[in-house]
Amino acid sequence: MKGLFKFMVLSFCMLAASAGMARAEEEKVLNVYAWSEYLPQESINAFEQKYGIKIVYSTYDSNEDMYAKLKLLDGKGYDLIIPSTYFIDQMQKEGMLAKIDKSKLPNYKYIKKNLLGLEFDPNNDYSIPYLWGSSGILVNKKYIDPATVTSWADLARPEFKGRLLMPDDMRDSLGIALLALGYSSNSVKEEEIKAAYEWLVALKPNVRVFSSNNATQPMAVEETYIGSIWNGEAYLAWEENDNLEFIYPKEGGIVWIDSFVIPVGAEHPENAHKFIDFMLDAENGVLAVEEFRYSTVSEAAQAGLPEELRKSHVISPTEEDLKGSEITKNLGELTKIYEKYWEMFRTGTK
């Protein structure tokens, strides 16, 4: 019996050790859920080599899709997500995000101070900035004198009929219309949102393409001559067609910040912290800008950018460039007002 007991104990220990090894193997994984092609492959490879942690990368096409899936999964299945500003506020208020331990992020100190402590996460307890950008107007100098375009209101000029690019996004398009009318892009007044809807309806004959996921191509191939576009996409389009020029409208634009967050159901939060800090390293910050042409959040990365990117007003806008610009806010239940008018606009109903 003693021999049997010893055998049972030994077997149990071996099983426990095996289970421990399996858990250790599971811990060498980081499940990332982010925009398509939003992390430099070179950075992913370097992280995997440095830490022996395999990155499993899944993608979404919109913040709305990401939010709906995470709600469906009850915050489980992913360790790291990269949502935009107003979704961070919403997700945090709904208890969907885990608190981030900034003591595990030595590179946090390099983040530009004007990108920290913002309204959607005042202490950055739940989000760490990754990339940011601004909307503006891109024009083709072959057909339009850039000096004549200074305002969002210029998009409605009749000579642009059938040649305008606009975002296929509720808050972006209605936000542009609100700015064109002299209102806040975060207005909560129904009469102002209704006026923005009516402005968009009047604008519709000018619009040739509604696109949020591939805005670069219509401008680069001259399918459109003028349009609303994010700064990173504008730079990529210019690299294909040097007749293009990016303009910051006098009313200001819409600013976004995409940030790293850790869902409450994350199974590998330590790995997530490692990766966040890794991406805040200056070298990886430079790689992200070089690949995606959006603006870096890191002072160290900014200093390390090639001169043409560091001095570009498209990739590295000044405070004057962004004067009047606003970050899209979470409006809670008031978002339903936007949804009502956006549905009317897209379906042509009243």
Buried (B, 14 or more C-beta within 10 A) or exposed (E): EEEEEEEEEEEEEEEEEEEEEEEEEEEEBBBBBBBEEBBBEBBBEBBBEEBEBBBEBBEBEBBEEBBEBBEEEEBEBBBBBBBBBBBBBBBBEEEBBBEBEBEBBEBBEBBBEEBBEBEBBEEBEBBBBBBBBBBBBBBBBEEBEBEEBBBBBBBBBEEBEEBBBBBBBBBBBBBBBBBBBEBBBBBBEEEBBBBBBBBBBEBEEBBBBBBBEEBBBBBBEBEBBBBBBBBBBBBBBBEEBEBBBBBBBEBBBBBBBBBBBBBBBBBBBBBBBBBBBBBBBBBBBBBBBBBBBBBBBBBBBBEBBEEEBBEBBBBBBEEEBBEEBBBBBBBEEBBEBBEBBBEBBEEEEE
